Amino acid sequence: MQKDKGEKMKYVILVMAILFVFNCNPNLVEENEDSRLEELDGRGGGIITFVSGRDGNREIYAMNADGSAQTRLTDNSFWDSTPVWSPNGSQIAFTSNRNGNYDIFIMNSDGSEQTCLTEASEFGDLYPDWSPDGTKIVFTSDRSGNDDLFIMNIDGSEVRLLYGSMEGDFQPKWSYDGSKIAFTSNINGDGEICTIRPDGTGFQRLTNRVGFDAIPDWSPDGSEILYMFSNSNPSMGEDIAIMNADGTNSRIIVSNYANDIGPCYSPDGDSIAYASTYGNDNYEIVIKNLLTSEILRITSSSDADINPCWKQI
C-alpha cells in the first residue's frame, strides 16, 4: 500500500537533509559567473558541486576544493538538488522539480544542455547516481506505488525496478568497482544503511541501531562506507561515521553537538566533505582531512550550502 503523500514528503525532506529555511539574498551571486567557469581547475584537490539557497532558491553550484571559483550551474525558480558527477567528470546528474514533479536531469559539467530523463511522469524520481562505466543511472522512484530503487540508461530508456520493499528505499550509491549499491532503507520506520548487487539480489543490512542512518558513500577503494546518523539525544544533532563495507567496525569521525550531514569522500579517500552548522548560523560546506583531522570551512554565505559531491580526478 502506498504511503500517505504528506508523510512521504516529510521523510523525503529529512533524508535529503534539507533542514533549513532559506533567507533570500540574490546579491551573493556575482554577475561575471561565466568567466569564473574558467577558474574551475581542480586546485586544492578536485572540484566539488553543492546546493545553495544564496540566490533565493535551491540551485546547484561548483567550486574548487579549496572553496575558490564558486560558480552557479543552474538558474531557475525551482528546486535543483542532489548533484552527482559522472565517472568521467563530463556530466552531472541531479534532481529538479521544475516540471511539476521531481525528475532526474543530467547536464554538462559547465551547466549547459540540461536534459530531463524522467519527463512526462506524475511520479517522484529522486537521488540519482551513476554506474561506474557511466552507462546507467540508479535512482529512487514511487512509480511502483512505493519508494523503490530503479535503474535506467543515461538517455532515460529501459527503466526497470531494481529493488523494492514496503519500507521505502532511498539514496542509492554505486561502489567504484560496480559490484554493489549501498542505499538507505526505512526499515521499521528507522533509516538503515543496506547494500544489494546491481541485479537486485544479495540484500544485506549493514546498520542496526536506534536513530536514522542515511546518505551512504563508498570509499574509492571500496573498503569502507561513509554515512550520517542521528543521535538518540536530539541536542547532539546529526553526526558522521565510517564502517567497513560489510558493516563491521563502525566508528564516529565527526561529532560536535551540531548538525553534520551529507558526507562524501574525496577522490583519494583521505578527506571528506560535508555540510555543517558547527560554528555557523546555517549549513556551510566543510572539509575534514582524515589523516590529520584538520577541518576547513570552504563556503560562507548567509544561506545554507549542502549536498557536496566531489568530482573524481
C-alpha positions as CSV (number, residue, x, y, z in Angstrom):
1,M,0.0,0.0,0.0
2,Q,1.3,3.4,-0.9
3,K,2.4,5.7,1.9
4,D,0.4,8.8,2.7
5,K,1.8,11.6,0.5
6,G,2.2,14.1,3.3
7,E,4.1,11.5,5.4
8,K,6.2,10.6,2.4
9,M,7.3,14.2,1.7
10,K,8.3,14.7,5.4
11,Y,10.5,11.6,5.0
12,V,11.9,12.8,1.7
13,I,12.8,16.2,3.1
14,L,14.5,14.5,6.1
15,V,16.7,12.1,4.2
16,M,17.7,14.8,1.7
17,A,18.9,16.7,4.7
18,I,17.2,19.9,3.7
19,L,16.9,21.1,7.3
20,F,16.9,24.8,6.8
21,V,14.8,27.9,5.9
22,F,16.1,29.9,3.1
23,N,16.9,33.6,3.6
24,C,16.6,35.2,0.1
25,N,19.8,37.1,-0.8
26,P,20.4,37.3,-4.5
27,N,23.2,39.8,-4.1
28,L,25.6,37.0,-3.2
29,V,25.7,35.8,-6.8
30,E,28.4,37.6,-8.9
31,E,27.5,39.0,-12.3
32,N,30.5,37.5,-14.1
33,E,29.8,33.8,-13.3
34,D,30.6,32.7,-16.9
35,S,34.2,34.0,-16.6
36,R,34.5,32.1,-13.3
37,L,33.9,28.8,-15.0
38,E,37.4,29.1,-16.4
39,E,38.8,29.1,-12.9
40,L,37.4,25.7,-12.0
41,D,40.8,23.9,-12.5
42,G,40.6,21.5,-9.5
43,R,43.2,23.3,-7.4
44,G,43.0,22.2,-3.8
45,G,42.2,18.6,-4.8
46,G,39.4,18.5,-7.4
47,I,36.0,20.1,-8.0
48,I,33.0,19.9,-5.6
49,T,29.4,20.5,-6.6
50,F,26.9,21.6,-3.9
51,V,23.5,23.1,-3.4
52,S,22.9,26.6,-2.1
53,G,19.9,28.9,-1.5
54,R,22.0,32.0,-1.7
55,D,20.1,33.3,-4.7
56,G,16.7,32.8,-3.1
57,N,16.0,29.2,-4.0
58,R,18.0,25.9,-4.3
59,E,20.5,25.9,-7.1
60,I,23.5,23.8,-8.0
61,Y,27.0,25.3,-7.8
62,A,30.5,24.1,-8.4
63,M,33.8,25.2,-6.8
64,N,37.4,24.2,-6.4
65,A,38.0,22.0,-3.4
66,D,39.7,25.0,-1.7
67,G,36.5,27.0,-1.9
68,S,37.6,29.2,-4.8
69,A,35.7,30.0,-8.0
70,Q,32.2,29.3,-6.7
71,T,30.0,29.1,-9.8
72,R,26.3,28.7,-10.2
73,L,25.4,25.9,-12.7
74,T,21.6,26.1,-12.6
75,D,19.4,29.2,-12.6
76,N,15.6,28.9,-12.3
77,S,12.8,29.4,-9.7
78,F,12.6,25.7,-8.8
79,W,14.4,23.2,-6.5
80,D,17.6,21.7,-8.0
81,S,19.4,19.3,-5.7
82,T,21.5,16.2,-5.1
83,P,24.1,16.7,-7.9
84,V,26.4,13.7,-8.7
85,W,29.3,13.6,-11.1
86,S,29.5,11.1,-13.9
87,P,32.6,8.8,-13.7
88,N,34.5,10.7,-16.4
89,G,33.5,14.1,-14.9
90,S,31.9,15.4,-18.1
91,Q,28.3,15.4,-16.8
92,I,26.3,15.9,-13.6
93,A,23.0,14.1,-12.7
94,F,20.6,15.9,-10.4
95,T,17.1,16.2,-9.1
96,S,14.7,19.0,-10.1
97,N,11.0,19.8,-9.6
98,R,10.9,22.3,-12.5
99,N,8.4,20.2,-14.4
100,G,6.0,20.0,-11.5
101,N,7.2,16.7,-10.1
102,Y,10.7,15.6,-9.0
103,D,12.6,14.3,-12.0
104,I,16.1,13.2,-12.8
105,F,18.1,15.5,-15.0
106,I,21.6,15.5,-16.5
107,M,23.7,18.4,-17.6
108,N,27.2,19.1,-18.8
109,S,29.8,19.9,-16.2
110,D,29.5,23.7,-17.0
111,G,25.7,23.6,-16.5
112,S,24.8,23.5,-20.2
113,E,22.4,21.2,-22.0
114,Q,20.2,20.4,-19.0
115,T,18.1,17.4,-20.1
116,C,15.2,15.7,-18.2
117,L,15.5,11.9,-18.3
118,T,12.2,11.0,-16.5
119,E,9.9,13.6,-18.1
120,A,6.1,13.2,-18.6
121,S,5.6,11.3,-15.3
122,E,3.4,12.0,-12.4
123,F,5.9,10.2,-10.2
124,G,8.6,11.4,-7.9
125,D,12.1,10.5,-9.1
126,L,15.0,11.3,-6.8
127,Y,18.6,10.6,-5.7
128,P,20.4,9.7,-9.0
129,D,23.8,8.0,-9.1
130,W,25.9,6.7,-12.0
131,S,27.2,3.3,-12.7
132,P,31.0,3.1,-12.7
133,D,31.0,2.7,-16.5
134,G,28.8,5.7,-17.0
135,T,26.1,3.9,-19.0
136,K,23.3,3.7,-16.3
137,I,21.7,5.7,-13.6
138,V,20.2,4.2,-10.4
139,F,17.6,6.3,-8.6
140,T,14.6,6.3,-6.3
141,S,11.0,6.5,-7.6
142,D,7.5,5.9,-6.3
143,R,6.2,4.8,-9.8
144,S,5.7,1.3,-8.4
145,G,3.4,2.6,-5.6
146,N,6.2,2.8,-3.1
147,D,9.6,4.4,-2.9
148,D,11.8,1.8,-4.6
149,L,15.2,1.7,-6.4
150,F,15.2,1.8,-10.2
151,I,17.8,1.7,-13.0
152,M,17.7,3.3,-16.4
153,N,20.1,4.0,-19.3
154,I,21.6,7.5,-19.3
155,D,19.2,8.6,-22.1
156,G,16.2,7.7,-19.8
157,S,15.3,4.5,-21.7
158,E,14.8,1.0,-20.3
159,V,13.6,2.0,-16.8
160,R,13.3,-1.1,-14.6
161,L,12.7,-1.9,-11.0
162,L,16.0,-2.9,-9.2
163,Y,14.9,-3.4,-5.6
164,G,11.7,-2.6,-3.6
165,S,10.4,-3.1,-0.1
166,M,7.4,-1.9,1.8
167,E,9.6,0.4,4.0
168,G,10.9,2.7,1.3
169,D,14.4,2.7,-0.2
170,F,16.4,5.9,-0.9
171,Q,19.8,7.4,-1.8
172,P,21.5,4.6,-3.8
173,K,25.2,4.9,-4.2
174,W,27.1,2.6,-6.6
175,S,30.5,1.2,-5.5
176,Y,33.5,2.1,-7.6
177,D,34.1,-1.4,-8.8
178,G,30.4,-1.8,-9.7
179,S,29.8,-4.9,-7.5
180,K,27.3,-3.3,-5.0
181,I,24.9,-0.5,-4.5
182,A,24.6,1.0,-1.0
183,F,21.3,2.8,0.0
184,T,19.1,3.9,2.8
185,S,16.1,1.7,3.7
186,N,13.4,2.9,6.1
187,I,13.3,-0.4,8.0
188,N,10.6,-0.3,10.6
189,G,10.4,3.4,10.3
190,D,14.1,3.8,11.1
191,G,16.7,4.5,8.4
192,E,19.4,1.9,8.0
193,I,22.3,1.5,5.5
194,C,21.9,-1.6,3.3
195,T,23.6,-3.0,0.1
196,I,22.4,-5.0,-2.9
197,R,24.1,-6.3,-6.1
198,P,23.3,-4.4,-9.3
199,D,21.0,-7.2,-10.3
200,G,18.8,-6.6,-7.2
201,T,20.0,-9.7,-5.3
202,G,22.1,-10.1,-2.3
203,F,20.3,-7.7,0.1
204,Q,22.4,-7.0,3.2
205,R,21.6,-4.8,6.1
206,L,24.7,-3.1,7.5
207,T,23.5,-0.9,10.3
208,N,21.1,-1.7,13.1
209,R,20.6,1.0,15.7
210,V,18.1,3.4,17.1
211,G,18.3,6.5,15.1
212,F,18.4,7.5,11.4
213,D,21.4,6.3,9.3
214,A,21.5,7.8,5.8
215,I,23.4,9.1,2.7
216,P,26.0,6.4,2.2
217,D,29.1,7.0,0.2
218,W,31.8,4.4,-0.8
219,S,35.5,5.0,-0.2
220,P,37.4,5.0,-3.6
221,D,38.9,1.6,-2.8
222,G,35.5,0.1,-1.8
223,S,36.7,-1.0,1.6
224,E,34.5,1.4,3.7
225,I,31.2,3.3,3.6
226,L,30.7,6.8,4.9
227,Y,27.3,7.9,6.3
228,M,25.5,10.3,8.5
229,F,23.4,9.3,11.5
230,S,21.0,11.0,14.0
231,N,21.7,10.7,17.7
232,S,19.3,9.4,20.2
233,N,19.7,12.6,22.1
234,P,18.3,15.3,19.7
235,S,20.5,18.0,21.3
236,M,23.6,16.3,19.9
237,G,22.4,16.8,16.3
238,E,23.5,14.6,13.3
239,D,27.0,13.2,13.1
240,I,29.1,11.3,10.6
241,A,30.6,7.8,10.8
242,I,32.6,5.3,8.7
243,M,32.2,1.5,8.7
244,N,33.8,-1.4,6.8
245,A,31.9,-2.3,3.7
246,D,30.4,-5.4,5.4
247,G,29.0,-3.2,8.3
248,T,31.7,-4.0,10.9
249,N,34.0,-1.6,12.7
250,S,31.7,1.4,12.7
251,R,33.3,4.5,14.2
252,I,32.3,8.1,14.6
253,I,34.6,10.6,12.8
254,V,32.6,13.8,13.2
255,S,30.7,14.7,16.4
256,N,30.4,18.2,17.7
257,Y,26.9,18.9,19.1
258,A,25.9,20.4,15.7
259,N,24.3,19.1,12.5
260,D,26.8,17.4,10.2
261,I,25.1,16.0,7.1
262,G,25.5,14.7,3.6
263,P,29.1,13.4,3.7
264,C,31.2,12.4,0.6
265,Y,34.7,11.1,0.1
266,S,37.5,13.0,-1.7
267,P,38.8,11.2,-4.8
268,D,41.9,10.0,-2.9
269,G,39.8,8.9,0.1
270,D,42.0,10.9,2.5
271,S,39.3,13.6,3.2
272,I,35.6,14.0,3.4
273,A,33.3,17.0,2.5
274,Y,30.0,17.6,4.4
275,A,27.6,20.3,5.4
276,S,27.8,21.5,9.0
277,T,26.2,24.0,11.3
278,Y,29.2,23.9,13.7
279,G,30.2,27.5,14.5
280,N,27.8,28.7,11.8
281,D,24.3,30.2,11.7
282,N,23.4,27.9,8.8
283,Y,24.9,25.0,6.9
284,E,28.3,25.5,5.2
285,I,30.5,23.1,3.3
286,V,33.3,21.8,5.4
287,I,36.3,19.5,4.6
288,K,37.9,17.2,7.1
289,N,41.3,15.6,6.5
290,L,41.0,12.0,7.8
291,L,44.8,11.7,8.2
292,T,45.4,14.9,10.2
293,S,41.9,15.6,11.5
294,E,42.3,19.2,10.1
295,I,38.9,20.8,9.4
296,L,38.4,23.6,6.9
297,R,35.2,25.5,6.1
298,I,35.2,26.3,2.4
299,T,31.9,28.2,2.0
300,S,30.5,31.1,3.8
301,S,27.1,32.6,2.8
302,S,24.0,34.0,4.5
303,D,22.1,30.9,3.5
304,A,22.6,27.1,3.6
305,D,25.1,25.3,1.4
306,I,24.5,21.5,1.4
307,N,24.8,18.3,-0.7
308,P,28.5,18.3,-1.6
309,C,29.8,15.8,-4.3
310,W,33.5,15.6,-5.1
311,K,34.5,15.0,-8.7
312,Q,36.7,12.1,-9.4
313,I,40.1,13.0,-10.6
